[in-house]
Amino acid sequence: MAQSPQDLRIAILGAGMGGLTCALALAKEGFKNIDVYESASNLGFVGAGIQLAPNMARVLDRLGVWKGIEAEAVNIVETSVRVGATDMELAHVPLHYIKDTYGYPHMVGHRSSLANGLYQGCLRYENVRFHFSITADNVDSFGPRPSFIAVPRDTSKAPYRVEADVLLGADGIKSNTRVAMMEKLGIQTAVKDTNQASYRIMIHKDQIKDDPELLELMNSNTVSRWIGEKRHIIAYPVSNNTIYNLSTVQPDKNFAAATNTTYTTRGSKKVMLDVFNDFCPMVQRMLNYVPEGEICEWKLRVHEPLDTWVHESTALVGDACHPTLPHLAQGAAQAIEDGAVIAIALARLPNTTPASIHKALKVYEKIRKERAYTLVELAAASGRALHLGEGAAKEERDKQFAALKNGNGPVPDKWADADVQRTIYGFDCQKETQERFDEYFA
């Protein structure tokens, strides 16, 4: 048995935002044996834009990686919600107060910048070891010594068994760890189809150099959202205002007959333009800048809340246990909170018995589970409000937007609502874990 918590052998499945944060936070807490298994051959550092909210920035700063990520990001000072068909502004919400209120601004950046910042942070610690091109298969023990079969992508290499003291399943919405854990516990769970899909689009500054209207958006510090029935587009500049990021949500048509293992498909520019053919000319122009052949569509899936995230000495992390729709822009932030909390909980262990490890992981679950699922539901509710068609509910929503222009009432777009921001940004997950550990551990 390990002599101290820092001697525990920890295996992390998946090198997404949750897995990388687990590794970095554990290394910062002095853990000496951290192995990360990732099925991809490298991290690739691809992807689209991502919102860097204050609750995320706070964790990244304490882990020593925020400054580099911040340097490549764009500080958002306002958001504009607009009618997709006419470009008429429904609401304008200044965000200057965010930094003064929560200690960090609300910024946006490129997903690769965030992933690379976390990865480079991990590489500063020789006790973090990455194993790429390895699929974790057949999680067959969850404790007291969790184990799985590591299957190399290189078929000339034989699969091998890995044992650890703690296993963290950060292996995404298609998590093998979750499936195995729920089967072991006899809990029925399945991925839930949202009937929504998303295009994620990046427009480079040189593409629009002769379009002053779009250049103005590119050079701004504004998040813009165009909304219509069952659809919306959110857009903002990233990478020091050199790339304009667009993310759409629309009814799922291309995946209707797809299996549960299919999450992306090559998109058609004509189909994409048809989906938004009743949106305003400026949106049409933006979409037209996307080169044919560079359009991918993502299927948006979630799953029902799980009864537990922890079994014996194994815990689920990030999308493995709380995938969310993108309407609150909190998916990555919540995975990062998971990693930060796990590291503190394991570092506070009074001893290294399997029983204590299990109790520490349950502390993580108590700190994180209710909060994460609350935000998952808030994101879904925000999407429902944004996508209303003609009728009484839309009329009421638009009255709220009108009242907001006079400084009254809530924001139907929950991402920009001050009360919702207080719930999300005002919560310090690391401080909460330090202060409540003894209470929850007992």
C-alpha positions as CSV (number, residue, x, y, z in Angstrom):
1,M,0.0,0.0,0.0
2,A,1.2,3.5,-0.8
3,Q,2.8,5.2,2.2
4,S,1.3,8.7,1.5
5,P,-1.4,10.0,-0.8
6,Q,1.3,11.4,-3.1
7,D,2.6,7.8,-3.6
8,L,-0.6,6.5,-5.0
9,R,-0.6,5.3,-8.6
10,I,-3.2,7.2,-10.6
11,A,-4.4,6.2,-14.1
12,I,-6.3,8.8,-16.1
13,L,-8.3,7.6,-19.2
14,G,-8.5,10.4,-21.7
15,A,-6.5,13.6,-22.4
16,G,-9.3,16.0,-22.9
17,M,-9.8,19.1,-20.7
18,G,-10.9,17.0,-17.7
19,G,-8.1,14.4,-18.0
20,L,-5.4,17.1,-18.5
21,T,-6.7,19.1,-15.6
22,C,-6.7,16.0,-13.4
23,A,-3.1,15.3,-14.3
24,L,-1.9,18.9,-13.8
25,A,-3.8,19.5,-10.6
26,L,-2.6,16.2,-9.1
27,A,1.0,16.9,-10.1
28,K,0.8,20.3,-8.5
29,E,-0.4,18.6,-5.3
30,G,2.8,16.5,-5.4
31,F,1.5,13.2,-6.7
32,K,4.4,11.2,-8.1
33,N,2.8,8.5,-10.3
34,I,0.3,9.9,-12.8
35,D,-0.3,8.0,-16.1
36,V,-2.6,9.4,-18.8
37,Y,-3.9,7.1,-21.5
38,E,-5.2,8.6,-24.7
39,S,-6.5,6.8,-27.8
40,A,-5.4,9.5,-30.2
41,S,-1.8,9.5,-31.5
42,N,-1.3,13.0,-30.3
43,L,-3.5,15.8,-28.9
44,G,-3.6,17.5,-32.4
45,F,-4.7,20.8,-30.9
46,V,-7.5,21.2,-33.3
47,G,-11.0,22.5,-32.7
48,A,-13.0,25.7,-32.6
49,G,-13.6,28.6,-30.3
50,I,-14.2,28.1,-26.6
51,Q,-15.4,30.4,-23.9
52,L,-13.0,31.0,-21.0
53,A,-15.3,31.9,-18.1
54,P,-14.1,33.3,-14.7
55,N,-14.7,30.0,-12.9
56,M,-12.4,28.3,-15.4
57,A,-9.8,31.0,-15.4
58,R,-9.6,30.9,-11.5
59,V,-8.6,27.2,-11.6
60,L,-6.2,27.6,-14.5
61,D,-4.5,30.6,-12.8
62,R,-3.9,28.5,-9.6
63,L,-2.5,25.7,-11.7
64,G,0.0,28.1,-13.3
65,V,-1.2,28.0,-16.9
66,W,-3.7,30.9,-17.2
67,K,-1.3,33.7,-18.3
68,G,-0.3,31.9,-21.5
69,I,-3.9,31.1,-22.4
70,E,-5.0,34.6,-21.6
71,A,-2.4,36.1,-23.8
72,E,-4.0,34.5,-26.9
73,A,-7.6,35.2,-25.9
74,V,-10.0,38.0,-26.4
75,N,-11.7,39.9,-23.5
76,I,-15.4,40.0,-24.0
77,V,-17.0,43.3,-22.8
78,E,-20.5,42.9,-24.2
79,T,-23.0,40.5,-25.8
80,S,-25.7,41.2,-28.3
81,V,-28.7,38.9,-28.9
82,R,-30.3,39.5,-32.3
83,V,-33.2,38.2,-34.5
84,G,-31.7,35.9,-37.1
85,A,-34.0,36.9,-39.9
86,T,-33.7,40.7,-39.5
87,D,-30.5,41.3,-37.5
88,M,-32.6,43.5,-35.1
89,E,-31.1,43.6,-31.7
90,L,-33.3,42.0,-29.0
91,A,-30.9,42.6,-26.1
92,H,-27.5,44.2,-25.4
93,V,-25.8,43.2,-22.1
94,P,-22.5,44.9,-21.0
95,L,-20.1,42.6,-19.4
96,H,-17.5,45.1,-18.1
97,Y,-18.4,44.2,-14.5
98,I,-17.4,40.6,-14.7
99,K,-13.7,41.1,-13.8
100,D,-14.5,43.4,-10.9
101,T,-17.1,41.0,-9.6
102,Y,-15.4,37.7,-10.1
103,G,-11.7,38.5,-10.3
104,Y,-11.3,37.4,-13.9
105,P,-12.8,38.7,-17.1
106,H,-15.0,36.6,-19.4
107,M,-12.7,35.8,-22.3
108,V,-12.9,33.6,-25.4
109,G,-10.2,31.7,-27.1
110,H,-9.3,28.8,-29.4
111,R,-9.8,25.3,-27.9
112,S,-6.3,24.4,-29.0
113,S,-4.9,27.2,-26.9
114,L,-6.6,25.9,-23.8
115,A,-5.7,22.3,-24.4
116,N,-2.1,23.2,-25.2
117,G,-1.8,25.3,-22.1
118,L,-2.9,22.4,-19.9
119,Y,-0.7,20.0,-21.8
120,Q,2.4,22.1,-21.6
121,G,1.7,22.6,-17.9
122,C,1.6,18.8,-17.4
123,L,4.9,18.5,-19.3
124,R,6.6,20.6,-16.6
125,Y,6.2,17.6,-14.3
126,E,8.2,14.5,-15.0
127,N,5.8,12.6,-12.8
128,V,3.1,12.9,-15.5
129,R,3.5,10.3,-18.2
130,F,1.4,10.3,-21.4
131,H,0.6,7.1,-23.3
132,F,-0.8,8.0,-26.7
133,S,-2.4,5.6,-29.3
134,I,-3.7,3.5,-26.4
135,T,-7.3,2.6,-26.0
136,A,-8.5,1.6,-22.5
137,D,-10.7,-1.5,-22.9
138,N,-12.4,-3.8,-20.5
139,V,-12.3,-1.9,-17.2
140,D,-12.7,-5.1,-15.2
141,S,-12.0,-3.9,-11.7
142,F,-12.9,-0.7,-10.0
143,G,-11.1,-1.3,-6.7
144,P,-9.3,-1.9,-4.4
145,R,-6.9,-2.0,-7.4
146,P,-8.7,-0.7,-10.4
147,S,-7.6,-2.3,-13.7
148,F,-8.2,-2.2,-17.4
149,I,-6.7,-3.6,-20.6
150,A,-4.5,-1.1,-22.6
151,V,-4.8,-1.8,-26.3
152,P,-2.1,-0.2,-28.5
153,R,-3.3,1.2,-31.9
154,D,-0.2,-0.5,-33.3
155,T,-1.5,-4.0,-33.8
156,S,2.1,-5.4,-33.7
157,K,2.1,-4.6,-30.0
158,A,0.3,-6.8,-27.6
159,P,-2.5,-5.5,-25.2
160,Y,-1.4,-5.3,-21.6
161,R,-3.1,-5.0,-18.2
162,V,-2.8,-1.8,-16.2
163,E,-3.4,-1.6,-12.4
164,A,-3.6,1.5,-10.3
165,D,-4.7,2.7,-6.9
166,V,-7.1,5.3,-8.4
167,L,-8.7,5.2,-11.9
168,L,-10.2,8.4,-13.3
169,G,-12.5,7.9,-16.3
170,A,-12.2,11.1,-18.3
171,D,-12.9,9.3,-21.6
172,G,-15.7,11.5,-22.9
173,I,-19.4,11.1,-23.6
174,K,-18.7,7.7,-25.2
175,S,-16.9,6.6,-22.0
176,N,-16.1,2.9,-21.7
177,T,-15.5,3.5,-18.0
178,R,-19.0,4.8,-17.5
179,V,-20.5,1.9,-19.4
180,A,-18.6,-0.7,-17.4
181,M,-19.3,1.0,-14.1
182,M,-23.0,1.3,-14.7
183,E,-23.2,-2.3,-15.9
184,K,-21.3,-3.4,-12.7
185,L,-23.7,-1.5,-10.5
186,G,-26.8,-2.7,-12.5
187,I,-27.8,0.9,-13.4
188,Q,-29.6,1.4,-16.6
189,T,-28.2,4.4,-18.5
190,A,-28.0,5.4,-22.1
191,V,-26.9,8.3,-24.2
192,K,-29.8,10.7,-24.9
193,D,-30.4,12.1,-28.3
194,T,-31.2,15.9,-28.2
195,N,-32.3,16.0,-31.9
196,Q,-29.9,18.9,-32.3
197,A,-26.7,19.2,-34.3
198,S,-24.0,21.9,-34.6
199,Y,-21.8,23.3,-37.3
200,R,-18.5,24.8,-35.9
201,I,-16.9,27.3,-38.3
202,M,-13.7,29.4,-38.3
203,I,-13.3,32.4,-40.6
204,H,-9.8,33.9,-40.9
205,K,-9.3,37.6,-41.1
206,D,-7.7,37.5,-44.5
207,Q,-10.9,35.9,-45.9
208,I,-12.9,39.0,-45.0
209,K,-10.4,41.8,-45.6
210,D,-12.7,43.4,-48.1
211,D,-15.8,43.1,-46.0
212,P,-15.9,46.1,-43.5
213,E,-19.1,44.9,-41.8
214,L,-17.6,41.5,-40.9
215,L,-14.2,43.1,-40.1
216,E,-15.9,45.2,-37.5
217,L,-17.3,42.1,-35.8
218,M,-13.8,40.4,-36.1
219,N,-12.2,43.4,-34.4
220,S,-14.8,43.8,-31.7
221,N,-14.9,42.4,-28.1
222,T,-18.5,41.2,-28.5
223,V,-20.3,37.8,-28.4
224,S,-23.1,37.9,-30.9
225,R,-26.0,35.5,-31.0
226,W,-28.6,35.3,-33.9
227,I,-31.7,33.4,-32.9
228,G,-34.6,31.8,-34.8
229,E,-37.0,29.0,-34.5
230,K,-35.2,25.8,-33.5
231,R,-31.9,27.4,-34.5
232,H,-29.2,29.9,-33.4
233,I,-25.7,31.0,-34.2
234,I,-23.3,32.3,-31.6
235,A,-20.1,34.1,-32.8
236,Y,-17.1,35.8,-31.4
237,P,-13.5,36.6,-32.3
238,V,-10.6,34.4,-31.0
239,S,-6.8,34.2,-31.3
240,N,-6.2,37.9,-30.7
241,N,-9.0,38.9,-33.1
242,T,-7.5,37.1,-36.1
243,I,-10.2,34.4,-36.4
244,Y,-14.0,34.7,-36.2
245,N,-15.6,31.7,-34.6
246,L,-19.2,30.6,-35.3
247,S,-21.1,27.8,-33.7
248,T,-24.5,26.9,-34.8
249,V,-27.3,24.8,-33.4
250,Q,-30.0,23.4,-35.6
251,P,-32.4,20.4,-35.9
252,D,-30.6,17.2,-36.4
253,K,-31.3,15.8,-39.9
254,N,-28.1,14.1,-41.0
255,F,-27.7,11.8,-38.0
256,A,-31.4,10.7,-37.8
257,A,-30.5,7.1,-38.7
258,A,-27.0,7.1,-37.3
259,T,-25.8,4.7,-34.7
260,N,-24.9,5.9,-31.2
261,T,-21.3,5.7,-32.1
262,T,-21.6,8.4,-34.8
263,Y,-21.1,12.0,-33.6
264,T,-19.6,13.8,-36.6
265,T,-20.2,13.9,-40.3
266,R,-18.8,15.8,-43.2
267,G,-21.2,18.6,-43.9
268,S,-22.5,20.1,-47.1
269,K,-22.2,23.8,-47.7
270,K,-25.4,23.9,-49.6
271,V,-27.3,22.1,-46.8
272,M,-25.8,24.5,-44.2
273,L,-26.9,27.5,-46.2
274,D,-30.3,26.0,-46.6
275,V,-30.7,25.5,-42.9
276,F,-30.2,29.3,-42.3
277,N,-31.6,30.5,-45.6
278,D,-34.1,32.8,-43.8
279,F,-31.4,34.5,-41.7
280,C,-30.2,38.0,-42.5
281,P,-27.9,38.8,-45.4
282,M,-24.9,39.4,-43.1
283,V,-25.2,35.9,-41.6
284,Q,-25.6,34.5,-45.1
285,R,-22.4,36.2,-46.1
286,M,-20.5,34.8,-43.1
287,L,-21.6,31.3,-43.9
288,N,-20.6,31.7,-47.5
289,Y,-17.0,32.4,-46.5
290,V,-16.7,28.9,-45.3
291,P,-14.8,26.8,-48.0
292,E,-16.6,23.8,-49.4
293,G,-15.0,20.7,-47.9
294,E,-14.3,22.3,-44.5
295,I,-17.7,21.9,-43.0
296,C,-18.3,19.4,-40.3
297,E,-21.5,18.8,-38.3
298,W,-21.5,17.5,-34.8
299,K,-24.4,15.6,-33.2
300,L,-25.3,17.0,-29.8
301,R,-25.9,14.2,-27.3
302,V,-26.2,14.1,-23.5
303,H,-27.3,11.4,-21.1
304,E,-29.6,11.2,-18.2
305,P,-28.1,12.2,-14.8
306,L,-26.2,9.2,-13.3
307,D,-27.0,7.9,-9.8
308,T,-23.3,7.9,-9.0
309,W,-20.0,9.0,-10.5
310,V,-17.9,6.8,-8.1
311,H,-17.5,3.1,-7.5
312,E,-14.8,1.8,-5.2
313,S,-11.5,3.6,-6.2
314,T,-12.8,4.7,-9.7
315,A,-14.4,8.0,-10.6
316,L,-15.9,9.5,-13.7
317,V,-14.9,13.0,-14.9
318,G,-16.2,15.6,-17.4
319,D,-18.4,14.4,-20.3
320,A,-18.2,10.8,-19.0
321,C,-20.6,11.8,-16.3
322,H,-22.2,15.3,-17.1
323,P,-22.2,16.1,-20.9
324,T,-24.1,19.2,-21.6
325,L,-25.5,21.3,-24.4
326,P,-23.4,24.3,-25.3
327,H,-25.9,27.0,-24.5
328,L,-24.1,28.0,-21.2
329,A,-20.6,27.6,-22.6
330,Q,-19.7,25.6,-19.5
331,G,-18.8,22.1,-20.8
332,A,-15.0,22.5,-20.6
333,A,-15.2,24.7,-17.4
334,Q,-17.1,22.0,-15.6
335,A,-14.6,19.3,-16.5
336,I,-11.8,21.5,-15.3
337,E,-13.6,22.0,-12.0
338,D,-13.8,18.2,-11.7
339,G,-10.1,17.8,-12.1
340,A,-9.3,20.6,-9.6
341,V,-11.7,19.1,-6.9
342,I,-10.4,15.5,-7.4
343,A,-6.8,16.6,-6.8
344,I,-7.6,18.5,-3.6
345,A,-9.8,15.6,-2.3
346,L,-7.1,13.0,-2.9
347,A,-4.4,15.2,-1.4
348,R,-6.4,15.6,1.8
349,L,-6.5,11.8,2.3
350,P,-5.7,10.9,6.0
351,N,-4.4,7.5,4.8
352,T,-4.2,5.5,1.6
353,T,-6.6,2.6,2.3
354,P,-9.1,1.8,-0.5
355,A,-11.9,2.7,1.9
356,S,-10.4,6.2,2.4
357,I,-9.8,6.6,-1.4
358,H,-13.5,5.8,-2.0
359,K,-14.6,8.3,0.6
360,A,-12.4,11.0,-0.9
361,L,-13.8,10.4,-4.4
362,K,-17.3,10.6,-2.8
363,V,-16.3,14.1,-1.5
364,Y,-15.5,15.0,-5.1
365,E,-19.0,13.8,-6.1
366,K,-20.7,15.7,-3.3
367,I,-18.9,18.9,-4.3
368,R,-19.5,18.6,-8.0
369,K,-22.6,16.4,-8.9
370,E,-25.5,18.6,-8.0
371,R,-23.8,21.7,-9.4
372,A,-22.9,20.1,-12.7
373,Y,-26.4,18.7,-13.2
374,T,-28.0,22.1,-12.3
375,L,-25.9,23.7,-15.1
376,V,-26.7,20.9,-17.6
377,E,-30.5,21.7,-17.0
378,L,-29.9,25.4,-17.2
379,A,-28.2,25.0,-20.5
380,A,-31.0,22.9,-21.9
381,A,-33.6,25.5,-20.6
382,S,-31.7,28.3,-22.3
383,G,-31.7,26.5,-25.6
384,R,-35.4,25.9,-25.4
385,A,-36.0,29.7,-24.8
386,L,-33.7,30.7,-27.7
387,H,-35.3,28.3,-30.2
388,L,-39.0,29.2,-29.7
389,G,-41.2,29.5,-32.7
390,E,-44.2,31.8,-33.1
391,G,-46.6,31.8,-30.2
392,A,-47.3,32.9,-26.6
393,A,-44.0,31.6,-25.2
394,K,-42.0,33.5,-27.8
395,E,-44.0,36.7,-27.2
396,E,-43.3,36.4,-23.4
397,R,-39.6,35.8,-24.1
398,D,-39.4,38.8,-26.3
399,K,-41.1,40.9,-23.7
400,Q,-38.3,39.9,-21.3
401,F,-35.8,40.9,-23.9
402,A,-37.6,44.3,-24.3
403,A,-37.6,44.8,-20.6
404,L,-34.0,44.1,-20.4
405,K,-33.3,47.0,-22.7
406,N,-34.7,49.2,-20.0
407,G,-32.6,47.5,-17.3
408,N,-35.3,45.3,-15.9
409,G,-35.7,41.6,-15.4
410,P,-33.9,38.4,-16.3
411,V,-32.1,37.6,-19.5
412,P,-33.8,34.7,-21.5
413,D,-30.3,33.9,-22.8
414,K,-29.2,32.4,-19.4
415,W,-25.5,32.7,-20.4
416,A,-25.8,36.5,-20.1
417,D,-28.1,36.6,-17.0
418,A,-26.4,38.2,-13.9
419,D,-28.1,35.8,-11.5
420,V,-27.0,32.8,-13.5
421,Q,-23.5,34.2,-13.8
422,R,-23.4,34.6,-10.0
423,T,-24.3,30.9,-9.6
424,I,-21.6,29.8,-12.1
425,Y,-18.8,32.3,-11.7
426,G,-19.1,33.0,-8.0
427,F,-18.6,29.4,-7.0
428,D,-15.0,28.6,-6.0
429,C,-14.8,24.8,-6.3
430,Q,-11.3,24.6,-4.9
431,K,-12.1,26.7,-1.8
432,E,-15.3,24.7,-1.3
433,T,-13.4,21.4,-1.4
434,Q,-10.8,22.6,1.1
435,E,-13.4,24.0,3.5
436,R,-15.9,21.1,3.3
437,F,-13.6,18.1,3.0
438,D,-13.6,17.1,6.6
439,E,-17.4,17.4,6.8
440,Y,-18.0,15.4,3.7
441,F,-15.3,12.9,4.3
442,A,-16.7,12.0,7.8
